[in-house]
Amino acid sequence: MRTEFEPHFERQFAKLPLVIQKKFQKQAAYLLHDLRHPSLRAKKYDEIRGIWQARVDDHYRFYFRIDSDRYVLLTIRRHKD
């Protein structure tokens, strides 16, 4: 598997605090290795559109689609507490 970043994701990511960017990079490595890694808590977010949600930390989530051999990163944002 590999990752592909949508432009919207890249714009959001660039605005995040550096500490959140680093946490995301760690989580993205887990995603590439194992979608079921416990710290990701990955789950289907929108079954119809095929969108998944995974956690960066307690306050941030990222959303992605799985297209054959790649994870397409769609958005990253603060999670509603």
PyMOL commands that set and color helices and strands:
alter all, ss='L'
color gray80, all
select helices_A, chain A and resi 7-15+18-33
alter helices_A, ss='H'
color red, helices_A
select strands_A, chain A and resi 2-5+43-46+51-55+60-67+70-78
alter strands_A, ss='S'
color yellow, strands_A
deselect
rebuild
show_as cartoon
